[in-house]
Structure formats: C-alpha cells, structure tokens
Amino acid sequence: MTSPEEQTPSPEQSLPADEDVTKEAFFEAFGGVRGMVETTVPGLVFILSYTVNRDVQISAVAALGLSALMAVLRLARRDTVKHAFSGVFGVAIGAVFAMMSGDARNFYLPGMVYTLVLGLAYVVTSAFGFPLLGLILGPVFKENLSWRNRNPGRKRAYVKASYVWGAILLGKSAITFPIYFWGDATQLGWLRVALGIPPFLLAVYLTWIILVKAPPPINVIAEMEAAEREAEEQRAAERNRAEADRALDEPADEELSRLTDRPAGRTDGPRHG
C-alpha cells in the first residue's frame, strides 16, 4: 500500500512541468531580464561615474536617480511593484552608506551583505529540509507547501536547487569580500558588475535543469477550487432533496389539515318515553 507521502500526483492535481512553464516561473519570481538589468545598471553607472570624477556623492546620486527612474517606468507600465521598489531600496541604502562614509566601496556593501545572508539562508534552509527556493517558487507554481509532504521528489529537487543557489551566492561573497577589505573601490565596482548577471543566469539554468526532471507540482489552488465546487454541489443536492421531501409531505399535510378542520357531527342522546 502506498503511503500519502509517496503518492504520485494525478494529472488533474498537477501542473505541467515542461521547460517553458518552469522558465516563466523563474522570470516571474526573480524579475526576469529587466530585473537583472535594473539590478546591475545602477552599480555600473556608479562605478563609471566614480572612475571619471572620483566623487562619491555625485556617483551615488547618479545611480540612485537612474534606479528611481527605472522604478517610475515600471509603475507607469503597471509592472510588479515589488520589483520596482526593491531595486530603489537597495540602491538607496548603498548610496547612503557611501555618502555618509565617504568611501565608494560602501556603495556595494549592503548588496554584498545581502548576498552573503541569502546564500547562507539557501544552505541552512536546505539542510533543515525546508528549502528556500520551494518557498519562493511554491506560490508561483500554485503548489504552495504541498511539496513538503505530498511530493517528496519535488522537495528533493528544491533542496538540490537551493544548495546550488547557496553555493553560487557564497562563491560570489568569497570573491568580493576580500576585494572590499584589501582592494580599492574601482576594482570592487567592476568586479561586482562582472559578477552580477552571469552567476544569476547560471543558477537559473541549473535550477531549471533540476526542476524539469522533478515530479510536476501539485496544484493545490485547483484542488481547493474543486473541493469548493464539490461542497457547493452537495449543498445544492441537499436543498433539492429537502424541497422534494417537502413537496411529498404537502398533500399528506393538507389531507390531515382538512380532516382536522371538518366540523364534528352532533350526536343525540337516547330518548326516554
């Protein structure tokens, strides 16, 4: 007998696991090509400006202004708000750090710390059997947390892919932090630009390979909708049965009421002569 944890999802419960669907989910979750560009270009503008004029404030303001402009364009096109504001927020923190310290390297420090923490989060959550990538992509695939106990093959894929992301992000940190401490701002800036898009594309590609070979996601949203429809059908059937029972009982009730409401006949007592 197969246990619930080892059951294979039926086609009605599952979503397609083909390459196009997986690729689309990645781009929806991580912001797509435009998101990668918006993450990389402000840092490129900062290091270009700083290389030319060696002014931290002008370079920080230029990067922040460009990031804000890209966010406004996203909002004007009614794109996802979280991607619009997350980029501005990250660049703004870096700009503040750089201007307050007067050190151009600190423009990149918040992003470096975020990369390090995120890499550790991928590794630690995978080690505890609750991979971060499953939390990110679960809602995108409409499976939510069903992969944890109903789809073990998919859980293993999320664990493996999360380790991939963790390894790539920690590798970036291992390269950039020594340059932050012992290199100059120009070296760090160009290195950060070079390590922006390629590692991300590598992580997406490897995760794509892992997930397209995994069992398809269980569409818990469709399951909930089906259960709701079934419950509504049951309620409708119960109402129909109740109405049918009332229709059968009405003739009997009318006959009983007619007999009960008939005037009683008068009975004379015995006559005495």
C-alpha positions as CSV (number, residue, x, y, z in Angstrom):
1,M,0.0,0.0,0.0
2,T,1.4,3.4,-0.9
3,S,1.7,6.0,1.8
4,P,0.3,9.5,1.3
5,E,3.9,10.9,1.1
6,E,4.8,8.6,-1.7
7,Q,1.7,9.1,-3.8
8,T,2.2,10.3,-7.4
9,P,0.0,13.4,-8.1
10,S,-2.7,12.8,-10.7
11,P,-2.8,14.8,-13.9
12,E,-5.8,16.7,-12.6
13,Q,-3.9,17.7,-9.5
14,S,-0.7,18.6,-11.2
15,L,0.6,21.5,-13.3
16,P,2.8,20.9,-16.4
17,A,6.5,20.6,-15.6
18,D,7.7,21.5,-19.1
19,E,10.6,23.8,-19.7
20,D,8.5,26.8,-20.8
21,V,6.4,26.8,-17.6
22,T,9.5,26.4,-15.4
23,K,11.3,29.2,-17.2
24,E,8.3,31.5,-16.9
25,A,8.1,30.8,-13.2
26,F,11.7,31.8,-12.7
27,F,11.3,35.0,-14.5
28,E,8.2,35.9,-12.6
29,A,9.8,35.1,-9.3
30,F,13.1,36.9,-9.9
31,G,12.1,39.8,-12.0
32,G,13.2,38.5,-15.4
33,V,15.7,40.0,-17.7
34,R,14.5,43.5,-16.9
35,G,15.0,42.8,-13.2
36,M,18.6,41.7,-13.8
37,V,19.3,44.8,-15.8
38,E,17.8,47.0,-13.1
39,T,19.9,45.3,-10.5
40,T,23.2,45.7,-12.5
41,V,22.9,49.0,-14.3
42,P,22.9,51.4,-11.2
43,G,26.1,49.8,-9.9
44,L,27.6,50.2,-13.4
45,V,26.6,53.8,-13.5
46,F,28.1,54.4,-10.0
47,I,31.5,52.9,-10.9
48,L,31.6,54.6,-14.3
49,S,30.9,58.0,-12.7
50,Y,33.3,57.4,-9.8
51,T,36.1,56.2,-12.2
52,V,35.7,59.5,-14.1
53,N,35.2,62.1,-11.4
54,R,36.2,60.3,-8.1
55,D,33.3,62.0,-6.4
56,V,31.3,59.6,-4.1
57,Q,28.2,61.9,-3.7
58,I,27.8,62.6,-7.5
59,S,28.2,58.9,-8.3
60,A,25.8,57.8,-5.6
61,V,23.1,60.4,-6.7
62,A,23.5,59.4,-10.3
63,A,23.0,55.7,-9.5
64,L,20.0,56.4,-7.2
65,G,18.4,58.7,-9.8
66,L,18.7,56.1,-12.5
67,S,17.2,53.4,-10.2
68,A,14.3,55.7,-9.3
69,L,13.7,56.5,-13.0
70,M,13.5,52.7,-13.8
71,A,11.1,52.2,-10.9
72,V,8.9,55.0,-12.2
73,L,8.9,53.5,-15.7
74,R,7.8,50.1,-14.1
75,L,5.0,51.8,-12.3
76,A,3.9,53.7,-15.4
77,R,3.7,50.3,-17.3
78,R,1.9,48.8,-14.3
79,D,4.6,46.2,-13.8
80,T,5.1,44.3,-10.5
81,V,5.5,46.9,-7.7
82,K,7.8,44.7,-5.6
83,H,10.5,44.7,-8.3
84,A,10.1,48.4,-8.8
85,F,10.7,49.3,-5.2
86,S,13.2,46.6,-4.2
87,G,15.8,47.9,-6.6
88,V,15.4,51.5,-5.5
89,F,15.6,50.5,-1.8
90,G,18.8,48.5,-2.3
91,V,20.5,51.3,-4.3
92,A,19.3,53.9,-1.8
93,I,20.9,52.1,1.2
94,G,24.1,51.7,-0.8
95,A,24.1,55.4,-1.7
96,V,23.5,56.5,1.9
97,F,26.3,54.2,3.1
98,A,28.7,55.6,0.5
99,M,27.9,59.3,1.1
100,M,27.9,59.0,4.9
101,S,31.3,57.2,5.0
102,G,32.9,59.0,2.0
103,D,34.1,55.5,0.9
104,A,32.9,54.4,-2.5
105,R,33.3,50.8,-1.6
106,N,30.5,51.1,0.9
107,F,28.1,51.7,-2.0
108,Y,28.3,47.9,-2.6
109,L,28.5,46.8,1.0
110,P,24.7,46.4,1.6
111,G,24.3,44.3,-1.5
112,M,27.3,42.2,-0.5
113,V,25.9,41.5,2.9
114,Y,22.5,40.7,1.4
115,T,24.2,38.2,-1.0
116,L,26.1,36.6,1.9
117,V,23.0,36.3,4.1
118,L,20.8,35.0,1.2
119,G,23.5,32.4,0.3
120,L,23.6,31.2,3.9
121,A,19.7,31.1,4.0
122,Y,19.6,28.8,1.0
123,V,22.1,26.4,2.5
124,V,20.7,26.4,6.1
125,T,17.0,26.0,5.0
126,S,18.0,23.1,2.7
127,A,19.9,21.4,5.5
128,F,16.7,21.6,7.6
129,G,14.5,20.2,4.9
130,F,12.7,23.5,4.3
131,P,14.5,24.8,1.1
132,L,14.1,28.5,0.5
133,L,13.6,28.0,-3.2
134,G,10.5,26.0,-2.5
135,L,9.1,28.9,-0.5
136,I,9.9,31.3,-3.4
137,L,8.6,29.2,-6.2
138,G,5.7,27.3,-4.5
139,P,3.2,30.1,-4.9
140,V,4.3,30.7,-8.4
141,F,3.6,27.1,-9.4
142,K,0.4,27.2,-7.3
143,E,1.6,24.3,-5.2
144,N,2.3,26.4,-2.0
145,L,3.8,24.0,0.5
146,S,2.4,20.8,-0.9
147,W,5.9,19.7,-2.0
148,R,6.9,19.3,1.7
149,N,4.8,16.2,2.5
150,R,2.9,15.3,-0.7
151,N,5.5,15.5,-3.4
152,P,8.9,14.1,-2.0
153,G,10.5,14.1,-5.4
154,R,9.9,17.7,-5.9
155,K,11.1,18.5,-2.4
156,R,14.4,16.8,-3.2
157,A,14.7,18.9,-6.3
158,Y,14.1,22.1,-4.3
159,V,16.7,21.1,-1.8
160,K,19.2,20.4,-4.5
161,A,18.5,23.6,-6.4
162,S,18.7,25.6,-3.1
163,Y,22.1,24.2,-2.5
164,V,23.1,25.3,-6.0
165,W,21.9,28.9,-5.3
166,G,23.6,28.9,-1.9
167,A,26.9,27.7,-3.4
168,I,26.9,30.3,-6.2
169,L,26.0,33.2,-3.8
170,L,28.6,32.1,-1.2
171,G,31.1,31.8,-4.0
172,K,30.4,35.4,-5.0
173,S,30.9,36.5,-1.4
174,A,34.2,34.7,-1.2
175,I,35.4,36.6,-4.2
176,T,34.0,40.1,-3.4
177,F,34.7,40.5,0.4
178,P,38.5,40.1,0.1
179,I,38.4,42.9,-2.6
180,Y,36.3,45.0,-0.3
181,F,38.8,44.7,2.5
182,W,42.1,44.8,0.6
183,G,41.2,46.3,-2.8
184,D,40.1,49.7,-4.0
185,A,36.6,50.9,-5.0
186,T,37.3,50.7,-8.7
187,Q,38.3,47.1,-8.5
188,L,35.4,46.2,-6.3
189,G,32.9,48.1,-8.5
190,W,33.9,46.4,-11.8
191,L,34.1,43.1,-10.1
192,R,30.5,43.5,-8.8
193,V,29.3,44.4,-12.3
194,A,31.1,41.4,-13.7
195,L,29.6,39.1,-11.1
196,G,26.0,40.5,-11.5
197,I,24.2,38.7,-14.3
198,P,26.4,35.6,-15.2
199,P,26.1,33.9,-11.8
200,F,22.4,34.6,-11.7
201,L,21.9,33.1,-15.1
202,L,24.0,30.0,-14.1
203,A,21.8,29.5,-11.0
204,V,18.6,29.8,-13.0
205,Y,19.9,27.4,-15.7
206,L,21.0,24.7,-13.2
207,T,17.7,25.1,-11.3
208,W,15.8,24.8,-14.5
209,I,17.6,21.5,-15.3
210,I,16.9,20.2,-11.9
211,L,13.2,21.1,-11.7
212,V,12.2,20.0,-15.2
213,K,13.3,16.5,-14.3
214,A,11.4,16.6,-11.0
215,P,7.7,15.5,-10.5
216,P,5.2,18.1,-11.6
217,P,3.9,20.5,-8.9
218,I,0.6,19.7,-7.2
219,N,-1.9,22.5,-8.0
220,V,-3.4,23.0,-4.5
221,I,-5.3,26.0,-5.8
222,A,-7.2,23.8,-8.3
223,E,-7.8,21.3,-5.5
224,M,-9.3,23.9,-3.3
225,E,-11.5,25.2,-6.1
226,A,-12.6,21.7,-6.9
227,A,-13.4,21.0,-3.2
228,E,-15.3,24.2,-3.0
229,R,-17.3,23.2,-6.1
230,E,-18.0,19.8,-4.7
231,A,-19.2,21.2,-1.4
232,E,-21.5,23.6,-3.3
233,E,-22.9,20.8,-5.4
234,Q,-23.5,18.8,-2.2
235,R,-25.3,21.7,-0.6
236,A,-27.4,22.1,-3.7
237,A,-28.3,18.4,-3.7
238,E,-29.3,18.6,-0.1
239,R,-31.5,21.6,-0.8
240,N,-33.1,19.7,-3.7
241,R,-33.8,16.7,-1.6
242,A,-35.3,18.9,1.1
243,E,-37.5,20.6,-1.4
244,A,-38.6,17.2,-2.8
245,D,-39.4,15.9,0.7
246,R,-41.5,19.0,1.4
247,A,-43.3,18.5,-1.9
248,L,-44.2,14.9,-1.0
249,D,-45.3,15.9,2.5
250,E,-47.6,18.7,1.5
251,P,-50.5,16.5,0.2
252,A,-50.5,14.5,3.4
253,D,-50.4,17.6,5.5
254,E,-53.3,19.1,3.5
255,E,-55.4,16.0,4.0
256,L,-54.6,15.9,7.7
257,S,-55.5,19.5,8.0
258,R,-58.8,19.0,6.1
259,L,-59.8,16.1,8.4
260,T,-58.8,18.0,11.5
261,D,-60.7,21.2,10.5
262,R,-64.0,19.3,9.5
263,P,-66.9,20.2,11.9
264,A,-67.8,17.3,14.2
265,G,-71.3,15.8,13.7
266,R,-73.9,16.2,16.5
267,T,-74.8,13.0,18.3
268,D,-78.2,13.0,20.1
269,G,-78.5,11.1,23.4
270,P,-81.1,8.3,24.0
271,R,-84.7,9.3,24.2
272,H,-86.9,8.3,27.2
273,G,-90.7,7.8,26.7
